[in-house]
Amino acid sequence: MRLICTVKVDASRMCPGAIRTGIQRPRASTLSFGRRPNHKDEICLLLQSAQDTKGMRYNVVGNIVHIFTKFINEGKCTIRLKEPAHDLIIQADALLLKSFLRVIKLAFVKNSFEPVLKVPVLNEKYFRPKIQTKCFVTTNAEYPTLQGFPRTTQHLSIVDLQKKSFDRQILRLNQLRSLDLSKNCIRSLPVELGSLPNLAELCLAENQLGKSPPKSWAWLNGHAMKKNLITLDLGRNELRWIPPYIGKLIALRTLSLNHNLLSSLPFNIGFLSSLRFFSLQENLLDMLPGSVQRLHLETIDVSGNTFNPQGFEGCKIDPYKLDVPDLVEIAAKAVLRSRLRYGPETIPRGLVKYLDEALYCECGEACFNYHLRSIIMFDLRAIAEKCVLSMDPRIPLRCIFCSERCRYRRH
C-alpha cells in the first residue's frame, strides 16, 4: 500500500543535547507499507522521494513507539520510531492518511501472526507519483459522477454545462484553490463552501444566484472564506442586492459585480481593505455608499450605471437631529467596536442579522437606527489610479454619520 504525501524526518532525538540540526525539510514522498520480499515475517515502512529513490526502510513490528493523530482530520500525523530514533512528520489527504494508518495497525499488534498474512508484499521499486492538480470538465460526458474528483485537485473548472445545482463532491477537495463554475444555472451554494481551507479564487459568473433567498448566501460568512478569498466574480447573475457578508472578506483583491440589477451596495463595502480591482459595470446604481472613500484601488469600473451628478448640487443633509440610541444599539456598537466574534451558536439569529446589517459612519463607527444621513459629491479619482466611467468622475455618495461631530467635520 502506498501513500502520496509530504514527509519531514526529525532525527533530533538521536542527539537530544545537540543543536536541532537533524530535521530535514519536508519532501514530496511516497510512503509504502508491506512485507519485505523473501522476508515474510518482516513488515516495514519504505520512505522514498525523488532525492532518495532507494529510500529508507523502517521495521514496524515492535519498532513503533507511538502514532500521534491529534490533527488527523487536517491530514497530519507523526509516526515515532525506536530504531532509528526518527519521527516521520506526515502530511497528506485526510481520508487517505486515515486508511493508511488503519492498515498499519494490522501489524501494530504484538505477538499476532494473523495480521502478518494479510499485509501485502512490499514493492520496493520507486514509484514517481503523478499528482493531478488541475481538472477541467468541458462536457457532461467528462463529468466524474461515479469516481469523483481527484483529492489533490487545486484548480477546478466546470464551465458551460448548464448545471442546476452545486456538486457536493467539491466540498471534499481540501486543497482546492481555484473554482470556476461560470455559465451554469446554479441558484444557491451550500454553507460548507465557506469552510474550504484553501479556496482563493471563485468565479460564479453567468449563473442564477439572483434568484436565491438571503439564507443561501451564508457561505460568504464562512471563516475560511473571509480569511482566504482573493478573487470573486459574481457578474451576470441578475443580482438585485448583495449580502453584507461581502464586507467581511478581508483578503479580497478583485471583486466583479458586472451586468447585474444592483441599485445599491452594502454600506460596509468600503471595509474591504485589500480590494484593488472593483468592477460595477452595467448596473442600476444611482449612488455609492460613503464608505467607498476608505478604499485604495488600482482600477474601478462604474460605467453603464445611472449616476446623475447634476441632480445633486452641493450637499443634502437630513434636517432632523440625532436621538439617544436604545440599549440594544449601544450593546451592538460595543460588540462591533471590540471586534468580538458572534454567530447563531452564541446569540439569537435575530441579533446576528441585526449586527450583520449595521451601517457605518465615515469614522468607522457602526450605526443602526440612530444616525444622520447626507448626500455628497465625490471624485472617484481620489481612491483609484484608473477610473472607467461613462460620465463625470464626480458621483453622489450616500453617507452615514454616527454623530453631529462627524457630520460637521465632513461638511
C-alpha positions as CSV (number, residue, x, y, z in Angstrom):
1,M,0.0,0.0,0.0
2,R,1.3,3.4,-0.9
3,L,0.6,6.9,0.4
4,I,1.5,10.0,-1.6
5,C,2.4,12.6,1.0
6,T,4.8,15.2,2.2
7,V,7.2,13.9,4.9
8,K,9.6,15.6,7.2
9,V,12.1,13.4,9.0
10,D,13.1,14.5,12.5
11,A,16.2,12.8,13.8
12,S,16.9,15.2,16.6
13,R,16.0,12.6,19.3
14,M,19.3,10.8,18.4
15,C,21.3,13.7,19.9
16,P,18.9,15.3,22.4
17,G,21.6,17.7,23.8
18,A,22.8,18.9,20.5
19,I,21.6,21.8,18.3
20,R,18.5,20.8,16.4
21,T,20.1,20.1,13.0
22,G,18.5,16.7,12.5
23,I,15.3,17.9,10.9
24,Q,15.2,17.8,7.1
25,R,13.0,19.9,5.0
26,P,9.6,18.5,4.0
27,R,9.8,16.4,0.8
28,A,7.2,15.2,-1.6
29,S,7.4,11.5,-0.9
30,T,6.0,8.0,-1.3
31,L,5.4,6.1,1.9
32,S,4.9,2.3,1.3
33,F,3.9,-0.4,3.7
34,G,4.2,-4.1,3.4
35,R,6.2,-7.3,3.9
36,R,9.7,-7.4,2.5
37,P,10.2,-9.8,-0.4
38,N,11.7,-13.1,0.8
39,H,11.2,-11.9,4.4
40,K,7.6,-12.8,5.1
41,D,7.7,-12.1,8.8
42,E,9.4,-8.7,8.4
43,I,6.9,-5.8,7.9
44,C,8.3,-2.4,7.2
45,L,7.7,1.2,6.0
46,L,9.6,2.4,3.0
47,L,10.1,6.1,2.6
48,Q,11.1,7.2,-0.9
49,S,11.5,10.5,-2.7
50,A,12.9,11.9,-5.9
51,Q,16.1,12.8,-4.0
52,D,16.4,9.3,-2.5
53,T,14.8,6.7,-4.8
54,K,16.3,3.7,-2.9
55,G,14.6,5.0,0.2
56,M,14.8,4.5,3.9
57,R,13.4,1.3,5.4
58,Y,11.8,1.2,8.9
59,N,10.7,-2.0,10.7
60,V,7.2,-1.8,12.0
61,V,6.6,-4.7,14.4
62,G,7.8,-3.7,17.9
63,N,9.5,-0.6,16.5
64,I,6.7,2.0,16.6
65,V,6.7,4.0,19.8
66,H,3.6,6.0,19.1
67,I,1.4,7.4,16.3
68,F,0.3,11.0,17.0
69,T,-3.1,11.6,15.4
70,K,-4.3,14.8,17.1
71,F,-4.5,16.6,13.8
72,I,-5.5,13.6,11.7
73,N,-8.6,15.4,10.4
74,E,-6.3,18.1,8.9
75,G,-4.3,15.4,7.2
76,K,-1.4,15.5,9.6
77,C,0.2,12.8,11.8
78,T,3.6,11.8,13.3
79,I,5.0,8.3,13.5
80,R,7.6,7.9,16.2
81,L,10.1,5.0,15.8
82,K,12.5,3.3,18.2
83,E,15.3,2.4,15.8
84,P,16.5,4.6,14.3
85,A,15.1,7.3,16.6
86,H,13.2,9.1,13.9
87,D,9.9,11.0,13.8
88,L,8.1,10.8,10.5
89,I,6.0,14.0,10.3
90,I,3.5,13.3,7.6
91,Q,1.0,15.5,5.7
92,A,-1.5,14.0,3.2
93,D,-5.1,13.9,2.3
94,A,-7.0,13.2,5.5
95,L,-9.1,10.3,4.2
96,L,-6.1,8.6,2.5
97,L,-4.0,9.1,5.6
98,K,-6.6,7.5,7.9
99,S,-6.9,4.5,5.6
100,F,-3.1,4.1,5.5
101,L,-2.8,4.2,9.3
102,R,-5.7,1.7,9.6
103,V,-3.6,-0.8,7.6
104,I,-0.5,-0.2,9.7
105,K,-2.5,-1.1,12.8
106,L,-2.8,-4.7,11.4
107,A,0.9,-5.1,12.1
108,F,1.0,-2.9,15.2
109,V,-0.5,-5.7,17.4
110,K,2.4,-7.5,19.2
111,N,2.6,-11.4,19.1
112,S,-0.1,-11.6,16.5
113,F,0.6,-13.7,13.4
114,E,-2.7,-13.5,11.7
115,P,-2.4,-9.8,10.6
116,V,1.0,-10.5,9.1
117,L,-0.5,-12.8,6.5
118,K,-2.9,-10.0,5.4
119,V,-0.2,-7.5,4.8
120,P,0.7,-7.2,1.1
121,V,4.3,-7.8,-0.2
122,L,6.2,-4.5,-0.5
123,N,7.1,-3.3,-3.9
124,E,10.5,-1.6,-3.5
125,K,10.6,-0.1,-7.0
126,Y,10.4,3.7,-6.7
127,F,7.0,5.0,-7.8
128,R,7.1,8.5,-9.1
129,P,3.7,9.9,-8.1
130,K,1.6,11.7,-10.8
131,I,-0.3,14.2,-8.8
132,Q,-3.3,15.7,-10.7
133,T,-3.7,19.3,-9.5
134,K,-5.9,20.7,-12.4
135,C,-9.2,19.4,-13.6
136,F,-11.2,20.9,-16.5
137,V,-14.6,19.5,-17.3
138,T,-15.9,20.8,-20.6
139,T,-18.7,18.3,-21.4
140,N,-21.2,16.3,-19.4
141,A,-19.7,13.1,-20.7
142,E,-16.4,14.0,-19.0
143,Y,-18.0,14.7,-15.6
144,P,-16.7,12.2,-13.0
145,T,-20.1,11.3,-11.5
146,L,-19.0,8.0,-10.0
147,Q,-15.3,8.2,-9.3
148,G,-15.3,11.9,-8.1
149,F,-12.7,14.5,-8.5
150,P,-9.0,13.7,-7.5
151,R,-8.4,14.7,-3.9
152,T,-5.3,16.6,-5.0
153,T,-7.2,19.0,-7.2
154,Q,-6.2,22.6,-6.8
155,H,-7.8,24.2,-9.8
156,L,-11.3,23.0,-10.9
157,S,-13.2,24.3,-13.9
158,I,-16.8,23.3,-14.6
159,V,-17.9,25.7,-17.3
160,D,-21.0,25.9,-19.5
161,L,-22.5,22.6,-18.5
162,Q,-25.9,24.0,-17.5
163,K,-25.6,22.5,-14.0
164,K,-28.6,23.5,-11.9
165,S,-27.1,22.6,-8.5
166,F,-23.8,22.6,-6.7
167,D,-22.0,19.3,-6.7
168,R,-21.2,18.5,-3.0
169,Q,-18.2,16.3,-4.1
170,I,-16.4,19.6,-4.4
171,L,-16.6,20.1,-0.7
172,R,-14.1,17.2,-0.2
173,L,-11.3,19.0,-2.1
174,N,-9.4,20.5,0.8
175,Q,-6.5,21.5,-1.5
176,L,-8.8,23.4,-3.9
177,R,-7.5,27.0,-4.6
178,S,-9.4,28.0,-7.7
179,L,-13.0,27.1,-8.6
180,D,-14.7,28.2,-11.8
181,L,-18.5,27.4,-12.1
182,S,-19.3,30.1,-14.7
183,K,-22.0,29.7,-17.4
184,N,-24.3,27.3,-15.4
185,C,-27.7,27.6,-13.9
186,I,-26.8,27.4,-10.2
187,R,-29.2,29.3,-7.8
188,S,-27.6,28.6,-4.4
189,L,-24.5,27.4,-2.8
190,P,-24.1,25.3,0.4
191,V,-22.9,26.9,3.6
192,E,-20.0,24.4,3.7
193,L,-18.3,26.1,0.7
194,G,-17.2,28.8,3.1
195,S,-15.1,26.3,5.0
196,L,-12.9,25.1,2.2
197,P,-9.5,25.9,3.8
198,N,-7.5,27.0,0.7
199,L,-10.1,28.5,-1.7
200,A,-8.7,31.8,-3.0
201,E,-10.4,32.3,-6.4
202,L,-14.1,31.8,-7.0
203,C,-15.8,32.5,-10.4
204,L,-19.6,32.3,-10.4
205,A,-20.3,34.5,-13.4
206,E,-23.4,33.8,-15.6
207,N,-25.4,31.8,-13.1
208,Q,-28.8,32.5,-11.4
209,L,-27.7,33.5,-7.9
210,G,-30.1,36.5,-8.1
211,K,-33.0,34.0,-7.6
212,S,-31.6,32.6,-4.3
213,P,-33.1,33.6,-0.9
214,P,-30.9,35.5,1.6
215,K,-30.1,32.5,3.7
216,S,-28.4,30.9,0.7
217,W,-25.6,33.4,1.0
218,A,-24.3,32.1,4.3
219,W,-21.3,30.5,2.6
220,L,-19.9,34.1,2.3
221,N,-19.7,34.2,6.1
222,G,-17.5,31.1,6.4
223,H,-14.3,31.6,8.5
224,A,-12.0,30.3,5.7
225,M,-13.8,32.3,3.1
226,K,-13.5,35.5,5.0
227,K,-9.8,34.9,5.6
228,N,-8.6,33.5,2.2
229,L,-10.8,34.5,-0.7
230,I,-8.8,36.8,-3.1
231,T,-10.9,36.9,-6.3
232,L,-14.7,36.8,-6.5
233,D,-16.7,37.1,-9.8
234,L,-20.5,37.4,-9.5
235,G,-21.1,39.0,-12.8
236,R,-24.3,38.3,-14.9
237,N,-26.3,36.8,-12.0
238,E,-29.4,39.0,-12.1
239,L,-28.4,40.2,-8.6
240,R,-30.7,42.9,-7.1
241,W,-28.8,43.1,-3.8
242,I,-25.6,42.0,-2.2
243,P,-25.5,40.5,1.3
244,P,-23.5,42.4,3.9
245,Y,-21.2,39.4,4.4
246,I,-19.2,40.6,1.4
247,G,-17.8,43.4,3.5
248,K,-16.0,40.8,5.7
249,L,-13.8,39.3,3.0
250,I,-10.6,40.9,4.4
251,A,-8.3,39.3,1.8
252,L,-10.4,40.1,-1.3
253,R,-8.4,41.9,-4.0
254,T,-10.7,41.6,-7.1
255,L,-14.4,41.9,-7.0
256,S,-16.6,41.8,-10.1
257,L,-20.3,42.6,-10.0
258,N,-20.7,43.4,-13.7
259,H,-24.0,43.2,-15.6
260,N,-26.4,42.8,-12.7
261,L,-29.5,44.7,-11.5
262,L,-27.9,46.3,-8.4
263,S,-29.4,49.6,-7.2
264,S,-27.4,49.8,-4.1
265,L,-24.3,48.3,-2.3
266,P,-23.8,47.3,1.3
267,F,-22.6,50.2,3.5
268,N,-19.6,48.1,4.7
269,I,-18.2,47.6,1.2
270,G,-15.6,50.2,2.0
271,F,-14.1,48.0,4.7
272,L,-12.5,45.7,2.0
273,S,-9.0,47.0,2.9
274,S,-7.3,44.6,0.4
275,L,-9.5,45.4,-2.5
276,R,-7.6,46.7,-5.6
277,F,-9.8,45.9,-8.6
278,F,-13.5,46.8,-8.3
279,S,-15.9,46.4,-11.3
280,L,-19.5,47.6,-11.2
281,Q,-20.1,47.9,-14.9
282,E,-23.7,47.9,-16.2
283,N,-25.9,48.1,-13.1
284,L,-28.7,50.4,-11.9
285,L,-26.6,52.3,-9.3
286,D,-27.5,56.0,-8.8
287,M,-25.3,56.3,-5.7
288,L,-22.5,54.6,-3.9
289,P,-22.1,54.1,-0.1
290,G,-20.0,56.7,1.6
291,S,-17.6,54.0,2.9
292,V,-16.0,53.7,-0.6
293,Q,-13.9,56.7,0.4
294,R,-11.8,54.3,2.5
295,L,-10.8,52.2,-0.5
296,H,-7.4,52.3,-2.2
297,L,-7.9,50.9,-5.6
298,E,-5.9,50.4,-8.8
299,T,-8.9,50.2,-11.0
300,I,-12.6,50.9,-10.6
301,D,-15.2,50.5,-13.4
302,V,-18.6,52.1,-12.8
303,S,-19.5,52.6,-16.5
304,G,-23.1,52.0,-17.6
305,N,-24.8,53.0,-14.4
306,T,-27.4,55.7,-13.8
307,F,-25.5,58.2,-11.7
308,N,-26.8,61.7,-12.1
309,P,-24.3,64.3,-10.8
310,Q,-26.5,67.2,-11.9
311,G,-29.3,66.1,-9.6
312,F,-27.2,66.8,-6.5
313,E,-25.9,70.3,-6.3
314,G,-23.8,70.9,-3.2
315,C,-24.7,68.6,-0.2
316,K,-28.0,67.5,1.0
317,I,-28.3,66.9,4.7
318,D,-31.3,65.4,6.6
319,P,-32.8,68.2,8.8
320,Y,-33.6,66.0,11.9
321,K,-31.4,65.8,14.9
322,L,-29.8,62.7,16.4
323,D,-31.8,61.0,19.2
324,V,-30.4,58.9,22.0
325,P,-29.9,55.3,21.0
326,D,-31.5,52.4,22.8
327,L,-29.6,49.8,24.8
328,V,-29.7,47.2,22.0
329,E,-27.9,49.6,19.7
330,I,-25.4,50.7,22.3
331,A,-24.6,47.0,23.0
332,A,-24.4,46.2,19.3
333,K,-21.9,49.1,18.7
334,A,-19.7,47.8,21.6
335,V,-19.7,44.3,20.1
336,L,-18.6,45.6,16.6
337,R,-16.2,48.1,18.1
338,S,-14.4,45.4,20.1
339,R,-14.4,43.0,17.1
340,L,-16.0,40.2,19.1
341,R,-16.9,37.1,17.2
342,Y,-20.5,36.2,17.1
343,G,-22.8,33.7,15.4
344,P,-26.1,31.8,15.8
345,E,-24.3,29.4,18.2
346,T,-23.8,32.2,20.8
347,I,-26.6,34.7,20.2
348,P,-30.2,34.5,18.7
349,R,-30.3,34.6,14.9
350,G,-32.3,37.9,15.1
351,L,-29.4,39.6,16.7
352,V,-26.9,38.1,14.3
353,K,-28.9,39.6,11.4
354,Y,-29.1,42.9,13.3
355,L,-25.3,43.0,13.7
356,D,-24.7,42.0,10.1
357,E,-26.9,44.8,8.7
358,A,-25.0,47.5,10.5
359,L,-24.4,50.8,8.7
360,Y,-21.0,52.5,9.1
361,C,-20.0,56.1,9.7
362,E,-17.0,57.6,7.8
363,C,-15.1,57.3,11.1
364,G,-15.7,53.6,11.2
365,E,-18.2,53.5,13.9
366,A,-21.2,51.2,13.5
367,C,-24.7,52.7,13.2
368,F,-28.2,51.2,13.3
369,N,-31.5,53.0,13.9
370,Y,-30.0,56.3,15.2
371,H,-27.8,58.1,12.7
372,L,-27.6,61.0,10.3
373,R,-27.6,60.8,6.5
374,S,-26.1,63.0,3.9
375,I,-25.6,63.0,0.1
376,I,-22.2,64.4,-1.1
377,M,-20.4,64.6,-4.5
378,F,-17.2,62.6,-4.6
379,D,-14.4,62.3,-7.2
380,L,-13.6,58.6,-7.8
381,R,-10.1,59.6,-8.9
382,A,-9.3,60.2,-5.2
383,I,-9.4,56.5,-4.5
384,A,-8.4,54.8,-7.7
385,E,-5.4,55.1,-10.1
386,K,-7.6,54.2,-13.1
387,C,-11.3,55.0,-13.4
388,V,-13.6,53.6,-16.1
389,L,-16.6,56.0,-16.4
390,S,-19.3,56.9,-18.9
391,M,-19.8,60.3,-17.3
392,D,-18.3,62.9,-14.9
393,P,-15.9,61.3,-12.4
394,R,-17.8,63.1,-9.6
395,I,-20.6,60.8,-8.4
396,P,-23.1,61.0,-5.5
397,L,-22.3,59.2,-2.2
398,R,-24.9,58.3,0.4
399,C,-23.0,59.0,3.7
400,I,-23.9,57.8,7.2
401,F,-22.8,59.8,10.3
402,C,-22.8,58.5,13.8
403,S,-22.8,61.9,15.4
404,E,-23.2,65.7,14.8
405,R,-19.5,66.0,15.2
406,C,-18.7,63.6,12.3
407,R,-21.3,65.3,10.1
408,Y,-19.9,68.8,10.6
409,R,-16.3,67.6,10.3
410,R,-17.2,66.3,6.8
411,H,-19.0,69.4,5.8
